[in-house]
Amino acid sequence: MNGALSTVQQLLQSQPNNPAALSAAANLLELQGFPGLAFVPASNAAAAYVQANPSLYDPPSNLLSMSQRLFTQFVTLGSSVGDTTPPITTATLSPQPNPDGWNNANVKVTLNSTDNEPGGTGVKQITYSASGAQPIATTSVNAASYPIFISSEGITVLNFFATDNAGNVEAPQSVTIKLDKTPPTISATSRNPLPNAHGWNDTNVTVHFDCSDSLSGLAPGSGPIDAVVSAEGANQSVTETCQDVAGNSASATVSGINIDKTPPTISGSRAPAANTFGWNNTDVTVSFACADSLSGIDTCGPSPQIVTSEGRNQSRIGTAVDLAGNSATALVGNLNIDKTPPSISCTANPSVLWPPDNKLVSVTVSVSLSDSLSGPAGFTLVSATSNEPDSGLGDVQGFAAVTASTSGQLRAQRLGSGNGRVYTLKYNGTDRAGNSATCSATVSVPHDQGH
């Protein structure tokens, strides 16, 4: 097209008064597609053009004026008539949206328009408008590149097109900007089970988190969330995070979670200890000691417990409870208590020595010992005595003290001035609990036969 215009220019400038040149110029312009002209033979070209464009030539003067006007009109229009392709505009977003089409920060939209095809006249202006979250009235800017900033949260539709210098108008285009700069909300809505009055749990704790997002919505996998705390420990915490589709995130933490799943320890003791037979003959005090290395002891016992009743194989139980509610028990058993002395009786045979002939007489003592609870342990001779002085000949022989001696010899003798001699054999019997009782067997030497 530019070559054709150059030829027209040369014809009109070199031969302005030549009808043939004017006709040739007109025919050349017609071939280039100028509308509205029905060119006639060259001799009538000027008249025909004036007839077609009366408003431009009123009145026509001469062929020179006509050629100048024709040149000015067609050359001015020629370049635009040859550019029939509209410009092309692209929209570039910065930053780019994520794969879900959302941004979480202000977006710069740069509109770039080009009109670079052969014969293109260049971009005259860009026209844009927006609706939705950030409305923008229709605006035209005389530029081929222009930035637009979107800062309002929500969905904004940006419409745009460009116009070139030939008047070609691009078909409207649009780009959608989805902007969510607000993090989602997250909150711990429940804790199960709740802690006890001391603030402790003795099982796993589940904390439930709820998430919400009113704009872009929650990303897959974000809420509701159940976080399980299973480890033992004091003042533990759990943190969970929710994310929305735009990439914003929010976290919430629940602290003060105390978990103790281990029972406390408890041990029992008794005082006094049992004897070698496993028996006590007094009250027994049972005590319990408790410990817990994590939550601590809440209750221990009851302690002390005093066992006062007689009986065999008795027991006492103590319980330890920690602050988390775990418990353990201990038993102190085999408590055998017998506080009642045994029954003991003894008789000597013979019980009377006669005649008092100063001779030694063999005597046997029968000792009976019984105990209905702990059982008899045994007896011993405590002493063998006389109410009269020894004659010096050994009046008591064979009876050994501190042994279970039951036989010996006693002298059949008494003082002539007294009321008669009485030998006393004293025995001590014990039961297995250590209780004791005594009995005495007497052997008499009367003063006379009538006793």
GUMARFI-204462 format. One record per residue (C-alpha): x negated, y, z; residue number from 0; residue in one letter. Coordinates in nm, 2 decimals, always signed. Example, Ala and Ser with C-alpha at 12.3 -4.5 7.8 and 13.67 -1.06 7.14 Angstrom:
       X       Y       Z  pos  code
   -1.23   -0.45   +0.78    0     a
   -1.37   -0.11   +0.71    1     s
% end
This chain:
       X       Y       Z  pos  code
   +0.00   +0.00   +0.00    0     m
   -0.28   +0.24   +0.08    1     n
   -0.43   +0.19   -0.27    2     g
   -0.10   +0.27   -0.43    3     a
   -0.06   +0.59   -0.24    4     l
   -0.41   +0.69   -0.33    5     s
   -0.32   +0.65   -0.70    6     t
   +0.00   +0.86   -0.65    7     v
   -0.20   +1.12   -0.48    8     q
   -0.45   +1.14   -0.77    9     q
   -0.18   +1.16   -1.03   10     l
   +0.01   +1.44   -0.85   11     l
   -0.29   +1.64   -0.76   12     q
   -0.47   +1.62   -1.10   13     s
   -0.17   +1.66   -1.32   14     q
   +0.10   +1.85   -1.12   15     p
   +0.27   +1.99   -1.43   16     n
   +0.26   +1.67   -1.64   17     n
   +0.60   +1.50   -1.65   18     p
   +0.44   +1.18   -1.75   19     a
   +0.22   +1.18   -1.45   20     a
   +0.51   +1.26   -1.22   21     l
   +0.71   +0.98   -1.38   22     s
   +0.42   +0.74   -1.34   23     a
   +0.39   +0.84   -0.97   24     a
   +0.75   +0.79   -0.91   25     a
   +0.75   +0.45   -1.08   26     n
   +0.45   +0.34   -0.87   27     l
   +0.63   +0.45   -0.55   28     l
   +0.94   +0.26   -0.66   29     e
   +0.74   -0.05   -0.71   30     l
   +0.62   -0.01   -0.35   31     q
   +0.97   -0.04   -0.22   32     g
   +1.09   +0.31   -0.15   33     f
   +1.47   +0.29   -0.11   34     p
   +1.73   +0.52   -0.25   35     g
   +1.57   +0.61   -0.58   36     l
   +1.70   +0.48   -0.92   37     a
   +1.41   +0.60   -1.14   38     f
   +1.50   +0.68   -1.50   39     v
   +1.25   +0.73   -1.78   40     p
   +0.96   +0.95   -1.70   41     a
   +1.10   +1.26   -1.87   42     s
   +1.39   +1.26   -1.63   43     n
   +1.20   +1.16   -1.31   44     a
   +1.19   +1.49   -1.15   45     a
   +1.55   +1.57   -1.21   46     a
   +1.66   +1.23   -1.09   47     a
   +1.46   +1.27   -0.76   48     y
   +1.61   +1.61   -0.71   49     v
   +1.95   +1.47   -0.77   50     q
   +1.89   +1.20   -0.52   51     a
   +1.75   +1.43   -0.26   52     n
   +1.94   +1.76   -0.31   53     p
   +1.88   +1.88   +0.05   54     s
   +1.50   +1.87   +0.00   55     l
   +1.50   +2.08   -0.32   56     y
   +1.74   +2.37   -0.32   57     d
   +1.68   +2.51   -0.57   58     p
   +1.40   +2.33   -0.75   59     p
   +1.14   +2.56   -0.89   60     s
   +0.90   +2.40   -1.13   61     n
   +0.73   +2.07   -1.18   62     l
   +0.44   +2.18   -0.97   63     l
   +0.66   +2.24   -0.67   64     s
   +0.84   +1.92   -0.75   65     m
   +0.52   +1.72   -0.76   66     s
   +0.40   +1.87   -0.44   67     q
   +0.72   +1.80   -0.26   68     r
   +0.73   +1.45   -0.41   69     l
   +0.38   +1.39   -0.30   70     f
   +0.44   +1.53   +0.05   71     t
   +0.76   +1.33   +0.10   72     q
   +0.64   +1.00   -0.03   73     f
   +0.30   +1.00   +0.11   74     v
   +0.43   +1.10   +0.45   75     t
   +0.68   +0.82   +0.44   76     l
   +0.47   +0.57   +0.25   77     g
   +0.27   +0.44   +0.53   78     s
   +0.58   +0.38   +0.75   79     s
   +0.77   +0.22   +0.47   80     v
   +0.49   -0.03   +0.42   81     g
   +0.48   -0.13   +0.80   82     d
   +0.79   -0.34   +0.87   83     t
   +0.65   -0.56   +1.15   84     t
   +0.72   -0.47   +1.51   85     p
   +0.45   -0.47   +1.77   86     p
   +0.40   -0.76   +2.01   87     i
   +0.39   -0.71   +2.39   88     t
   +0.26   -0.95   +2.66   89     t
   +0.31   -0.93   +3.03   90     a
   +0.03   -1.04   +3.26   91     t
   +0.09   -1.09   +3.63   92     l
   -0.18   -1.04   +3.89   93     s
   -0.20   -1.24   +4.10   94     p
   -0.05   -1.53   +3.91   95     q
   +0.25   -1.70   +4.07   96     p
   +0.20   -2.04   +4.22   97     n
   +0.32   -2.36   +4.05   98     p
   +0.67   -2.30   +4.19   99     d
   +0.68   -1.96   +4.03  100     g
   +0.65   -1.75   +4.35  101     w
   +0.41   -1.49   +4.48  102     n
   +0.35   -1.39   +4.84  103     n
   +0.17   -1.06   +4.78  104     a
   +0.25   -0.75   +4.57  105     n
   +0.24   -0.82   +4.20  106     v
   +0.08   -0.60   +3.93  107     k
   +0.25   -0.66   +3.59  108     v
   +0.04   -0.52   +3.30  109     t
   +0.22   -0.47   +2.98  110     l
   -0.01   -0.49   +2.67  111     n
   +0.13   -0.41   +2.33  112     s
   -0.05   -0.45   +1.99  113     t
   +0.04   -0.36   +1.63  114     d
   -0.27   -0.49   +1.45  115     n
   -0.13   -0.66   +1.15  116     e
   -0.26   -0.53   +0.81  117     p
   -0.10   -0.20   +0.75  118     g
   +0.01   -0.17   +1.12  119     g
   +0.07   +0.19   +1.23  120     t
   -0.01   +0.13   +1.60  121     g
   +0.19   +0.13   +1.92  122     v
   +0.39   +0.44   +1.98  123     k
   +0.55   +0.36   +2.32  124     q
   +0.65   +0.09   +2.56  125     i
   +0.99   +0.09   +2.71  126     t
   +1.07   -0.10   +3.03  127     y
   +1.33   -0.14   +3.30  128     s
   +1.40   -0.38   +3.59  129     a
   +1.69   -0.52   +3.78  130     s
   +1.73   -0.73   +4.09  131     g
   +1.52   -0.68   +4.41  132     a
   +1.33   -0.38   +4.27  133     q
   +1.55   -0.19   +4.02  134     p
   +1.37   +0.04   +3.77  135     i
   +1.56   +0.28   +3.54  136     a
   +1.48   +0.26   +3.17  137     t
   +1.15   +0.43   +3.12  138     t
   +0.93   +0.49   +2.81  139     s
   +0.56   +0.56   +2.82  140     v
   +0.35   +0.66   +2.53  141     n
   +0.09   +0.40   +2.57  142     a
   -0.01   +0.06   +2.44  143     a
   -0.09   -0.07   +2.79  144     s
   +0.09   +0.01   +3.12  145     y
   +0.08   -0.13   +3.47  146     p
   +0.40   -0.18   +3.68  147     i
   +0.38   -0.27   +4.05  148     f
   +0.64   -0.50   +4.21  149     i
   +0.65   -0.48   +4.59  150     s
   +1.01   -0.55   +4.69  151     s
   +1.08   -0.90   +4.81  152     e
   +1.32   -1.10   +4.61  153     g
   +1.37   -1.17   +4.25  154     i
   +1.30   -0.89   +4.00  155     t
   +1.36   -0.92   +3.63  156     v
   +1.14   -0.69   +3.43  157     l
   +1.26   -0.61   +3.07  158     n
   +1.04   -0.45   +2.81  159     f
   +0.97   -0.38   +2.45  160     f
   +0.75   -0.17   +2.23  161     a
   +0.79   +0.06   +1.94  162     t
   +0.53   +0.13   +1.67  163     d
   +0.46   +0.45   +1.49  164     n
   +0.66   +0.32   +1.19  165     a
   +0.97   +0.30   +1.41  166     g
   +0.97   -0.08   +1.43  167     n
   +1.12   -0.19   +1.76  168     v
   +1.02   -0.52   +1.93  169     e
   +1.29   -0.75   +2.04  170     a
   +1.34   -0.71   +2.42  171     p
   +1.15   -0.95   +2.64  172     q
   +1.16   -1.02   +3.01  173     s
   +0.95   -1.16   +3.29  174     v
   +1.08   -1.27   +3.63  175     t
   +0.88   -1.19   +3.94  176     i
   +0.97   -1.39   +4.25  177     k
   +0.82   -1.23   +4.56  178     l
   +0.83   -1.35   +4.92  179     d
   +0.59   -1.19   +5.16  180     k
   +0.77   -1.30   +5.48  181     t
   +0.65   -1.61   +5.66  182     p
   +0.91   -1.87   +5.75  183     p
   +1.04   -1.90   +6.10  184     t
   +0.94   -2.19   +6.32  185     i
   +1.05   -2.27   +6.67  186     s
   +1.04   -2.56   +6.92  187     a
   +1.40   -2.64   +6.98  188     t
   +1.37   -2.94   +7.21  189     s
   +1.14   -3.14   +7.42  190     r
   +1.22   -3.50   +7.50  191     n
   +1.22   -3.61   +7.77  192     p
   +1.21   -3.30   +7.98  193     l
   +0.94   -3.29   +8.25  194     p
   +1.04   -3.38   +8.61  195     n
   +1.06   -3.13   +8.89  196     a
   +0.68   -3.14   +8.93  197     h
   +0.63   -3.06   +8.56  198     g
   +0.51   -3.40   +8.46  199     w
   +0.61   -3.68   +8.22  200     n
   +0.52   -4.05   +8.26  201     d
   +0.60   -4.14   +7.89  202     t
   +0.53   -4.00   +7.55  203     n
   +0.68   -3.65   +7.48  204     v
   +0.84   -3.56   +7.15  205     t
   +0.86   -3.19   +7.06  206     v
   +1.11   -3.10   +6.79  207     h
   +1.03   -2.80   +6.56  208     f
   +1.29   -2.64   +6.33  209     d
   +1.18   -2.43   +6.04  210     c
   +1.38   -2.19   +5.81  211     s
   +1.31   -1.95   +5.52  212     d
   +1.58   -1.73   +5.38  213     s
   +1.41   -1.64   +5.05  214     l
   +1.18   -1.88   +4.87  215     s
   +1.29   -2.17   +5.09  216     g
   +1.08   -2.43   +5.27  217     l
   +0.81   -2.62   +5.10  218     a
   +0.86   -3.00   +5.08  219     p
   +0.76   -3.16   +5.41  220     g
   +0.81   -2.84   +5.61  221     s
   +1.06   -2.90   +5.89  222     g
   +1.22   -3.03   +6.08  223     p
   +0.92   -3.18   +6.25  224     i
   +0.89   -3.42   +6.54  225     d
   +0.55   -3.41   +6.70  226     a
   +0.47   -3.69   +6.95  227     v
   +0.22   -3.63   +7.23  228     v
   +0.11   -3.97   +7.36  229     s
   -0.23   -3.90   +7.52  230     a
   -0.25   -3.87   +7.90  231     e
   -0.37   -3.53   +8.02  232     g
   -0.28   -3.21   +8.19  233     a
   -0.17   -2.89   +8.02  234     n
   -0.18   -3.03   +7.67  235     q
   -0.04   -2.85   +7.37  236     s
   +0.10   -2.93   +7.03  237     v
   +0.10   -2.70   +6.73  238     t
   +0.30   -2.74   +6.41  239     e
   +0.31   -2.53   +6.09  240     t
   +0.58   -2.46   +5.84  241     c
   +0.52   -2.33   +5.49  242     q
   +0.76   -2.18   +5.24  243     d
   +0.76   -2.23   +4.86  244     v
   +0.58   -1.90   +4.82  245     a
   +0.29   -2.02   +5.03  246     g
   +0.35   -1.82   +5.34  247     n
   +0.31   -2.02   +5.66  248     s
   +0.39   -1.98   +6.03  249     a
   +0.29   -2.19   +6.33  250     s
   +0.43   -2.25   +6.68  251     a
   +0.27   -2.40   +6.98  252     t
   +0.42   -2.57   +7.28  253     v
   +0.18   -2.59   +7.57  254     s
   +0.20   -2.71   +7.93  255     g
   +0.26   -3.07   +7.84  256     i
   +0.15   -3.29   +8.13  257     n
   +0.15   -3.67   +8.07  258     i
   +0.04   -3.93   +8.33  259     d
   +0.14   -4.29   +8.24  260     k
   -0.10   -4.46   +8.48  261     t
   +0.03   -4.58   +8.82  262     p
   -0.15   -4.46   +9.14  263     p
   -0.36   -4.69   +9.35  264     t
   -0.25   -4.80   +9.70  265     i
   -0.42   -5.01   +9.96  266     s
   -0.30   -5.13  +10.30  267     g
   -0.48   -5.20  +10.63  268     s
   -0.39   -5.32  +10.98  269     r
   -0.51   -5.25  +11.33  270     a
   -0.61   -5.43  +11.54  271     p
   -0.73   -5.71  +11.32  272     a
   -0.60   -6.06  +11.39  273     a
   -0.80   -6.31  +11.60  274     n
   -0.96   -6.62  +11.46  275     t
   -0.63   -6.80  +11.47  276     f
   -0.47   -6.52  +11.26  277     g
   -0.26   -6.39  +11.55  278     w
   -0.21   -6.07  +11.75  279     n
   -0.07   -6.04  +12.09  280     n
   +0.00   -5.66  +12.07  281     t
   +0.18   -5.43  +11.83  282     d
   +0.01   -5.40  +11.49  283     v
   -0.02   -5.07  +11.31  284     t
   -0.01   -5.09  +10.93  285     v
   -0.14   -4.80  +10.73  286     s
   -0.15   -4.72  +10.36  287     f
   -0.40   -4.51  +10.16  288     a
   -0.30   -4.38   +9.81  289     c
   -0.48   -4.20   +9.53  290     a
   -0.41   -4.07   +9.18  291     d
   -0.67   -3.91   +8.96  292     s
   -0.44   -3.72   +8.72  293     l
   -0.11   -3.59   +8.84  294     s
   -0.18   -3.65   +9.21  295     g
   +0.01   -3.82   +9.49  296     i
   +0.37   -3.73   +9.57  297     d
   +0.45   -3.98   +9.84  298     t
   +0.26   -4.25  +10.01  299     c
   +0.39   -4.50  +10.26  300     g
   +0.57   -4.50  +10.48  301     p
   +0.25   -4.49  +10.68  302     s
   +0.18   -4.57  +10.95  303     p
   +0.42   -4.85  +11.02  304     q
   +0.41   -5.01  +11.37  305     i
   +0.51   -5.37  +11.39  306     v
   +0.64   -5.44  +11.74  307     t
   +0.85   -5.75  +11.69  308     s
   +0.72   -6.10  +11.76  309     e
   +0.71   -6.34  +11.48  310     g
   +0.50   -6.53  +11.23  311     r
   +0.42   -6.43  +10.87  312     n
   +0.57   -6.09  +10.89  313     q
   +0.48   -5.82  +10.63  314     s
   +0.51   -5.45  +10.56  315     r
   +0.52   -5.28  +10.22  316     i
   +0.40   -4.94  +10.12  317     g
   +0.47   -4.75   +9.80  318     t
   +0.27   -4.48   +9.63  319     a
   +0.44   -4.24   +9.39  320     v
   +0.25   -3.99   +9.18  321     d
   +0.38   -3.65   +9.07  322     l
   +0.46   -3.80   +8.73  323     a
   +0.69   -4.06   +8.88  324     g
   +0.47   -4.36   +8.83  325     n
   +0.47   -4.59   +9.13  326     s
   +0.27   -4.88   +9.28  327     a
   +0.32   -5.10   +9.59  328     t
   +0.10   -5.28   +9.83  329     a
   +0.19   -5.55  +10.08  330     l
   +0.02   -5.62  +10.41  331     v
   +0.13   -5.97  +10.50  332     g
   +0.05   -6.25  +10.74  333     n
   +0.13   -6.04  +11.04  334     l
   +0.16   -6.29  +11.33  335     n
   +0.25   -6.14  +11.66  336     i
   +0.30   -6.33  +11.98  337     d
   +0.31   -6.13  +12.30  338     k
   +0.47   -6.39  +12.53  339     t
   +0.23   -6.60  +12.75  340     p
   +0.24   -6.98  +12.72  341     p
   +0.41   -7.20  +12.97  342     s
   +0.16   -7.39  +13.20  343     i
   +0.21   -7.63  +13.49  344     s
   -0.03   -7.85  +13.68  345     c
   -0.01   -8.13  +13.95  346     t
   -0.28   -8.32  +14.14  347     a
   -0.28   -8.69  +14.21  348     n
   -0.31   -8.77  +14.49  349     p
   -0.19   -8.45  +14.64  350     s
   -0.26   -8.56  +15.00  351     v
   -0.58   -8.71  +15.14  352     l
   -0.54   -8.93  +15.44  353     w
   -0.70   -9.03  +15.66  354     p
   -0.95   -8.75  +15.71  355     p
   -1.24   -8.99  +15.72  356     d
   -1.49   -8.76  +15.56  357     n
   -1.51   -8.97  +15.25  358     k
   -1.48   -8.84  +14.89  359     l
   -1.16   -8.93  +14.71  360     v
   -1.11   -8.92  +14.34  361     s
   -0.84   -8.67  +14.23  362     v
   -0.69   -8.62  +13.88  363     t
   -0.50   -8.31  +13.78  364     v
   -0.23   -8.32  +13.51  365     s
   -0.21   -7.99  +13.32  366     v
   +0.09   -7.92  +13.09  367     s
   +0.05   -7.63  +12.84  368     l
   +0.31   -7.53  +12.58  369     s
   +0.39   -7.22  +12.35  370     d
   +0.69   -7.20  +12.12  371     s
   +0.54   -6.94  +11.88  372     l
   +0.17   -6.93  +11.82  373     s
   +0.11   -7.26  +11.99  374     g
   -0.12   -7.36  +12.28  375     p
   -0.49   -7.30  +12.24  376     a
   -0.61   -7.48  +12.55  377     g
   -0.68   -7.45  +12.92  378     f
   -0.98   -7.43  +13.15  379     t
   -1.04   -7.48  +13.52  380     l
   -1.08   -7.15  +13.68  381     v
   -1.18   -7.26  +14.02  382     s
   -1.17   -7.54  +14.27  383     a
   -1.16   -7.39  +14.62  384     t
   -1.08   -7.48  +14.98  385     s
   -0.93   -7.28  +15.26  386     n
   -1.19   -7.42  +15.50  387     e
   -1.56   -7.39  +15.48  388     p
   -1.76   -7.66  +15.30  389     d
   -1.90   -7.91  +15.54  390     s
   -2.24   -7.89  +15.37  391     g
   -2.20   -8.23  +15.22  392     l
   -2.04   -8.11  +14.90  393     g
   -1.67   -8.12  +14.96  394     d
   -1.57   -8.06  +14.59  395     v
   -1.75   -8.26  +14.34  396     q
   -1.70   -8.33  +13.96  397     g
   -1.46   -8.04  +13.89  398     f
   -1.65   -7.80  +13.65  399     a
   -1.52   -7.45  +13.62  400     a
   -1.47   -7.29  +13.27  401     v
   -1.40   -7.63  +13.12  402     t
   -1.10   -7.84  +13.08  403     a
   -1.20   -8.04  +13.38  404     s
   -0.91   -8.24  +13.53  405     t
   -1.08   -8.50  +13.75  406     s
   -1.33   -8.50  +14.03  407     g
   -1.37   -8.59  +14.40  408     q
   -1.25   -8.41  +14.71  409     l
   -1.37   -8.49  +15.06  410     r
   -1.10   -8.61  +15.30  411     a
   -1.21   -8.38  +15.58  412     q
   -1.06   -8.10  +15.78  413     r
   -1.15   -7.90  +16.09  414     l
   -1.01   -8.04  +16.41  415     g
   -0.91   -7.69  +16.53  416     s
   -0.72   -7.59  +16.22  417     g
   -0.39   -7.67  +16.06  418     n
   -0.54   -7.88  +15.79  419     g
   -0.74   -7.83  +15.48  420     r
   -0.59   -7.73  +15.14  421     v
   -0.79   -7.77  +14.82  422     y
   -0.67   -7.54  +14.53  423     t
   -0.75   -7.62  +14.17  424     l
   -0.66   -7.32  +13.95  425     k
   -0.62   -7.35  +13.57  426     y
   -0.58   -7.09  +13.30  427     n
   -0.40   -7.17  +12.98  428     g
   -0.39   -6.96  +12.66  429     t
   -0.19   -6.96  +12.34  430     d
   -0.33   -6.90  +11.99  431     r
   -0.24   -6.53  +12.01  432     a
   -0.46   -6.49  +12.32  433     g
   -0.18   -6.47  +12.58  434     n
   -0.27   -6.66  +12.90  435     s
   -0.10   -6.80  +13.20  436     a
   -0.22   -6.98  +13.52  437     t
   -0.12   -7.26  +13.74  438     c
   -0.26   -7.41  +14.06  439     s
   -0.25   -7.77  +14.19  440     a
   -0.31   -7.82  +14.56  441     t
   -0.45   -8.12  +14.75  442     v
   -0.41   -8.11  +15.13  443     s
   -0.59   -8.29  +15.41  444     v
   -0.33   -8.27  +15.70  445     p
   -0.43   -8.20  +16.05  446     h
   -0.25   -8.51  +16.17  447     d
   -0.05   -8.79  +16.02  448     q
   +0.27   -8.61  +16.06  449     g
   +0.13   -8.34  +15.84  450     h
% end
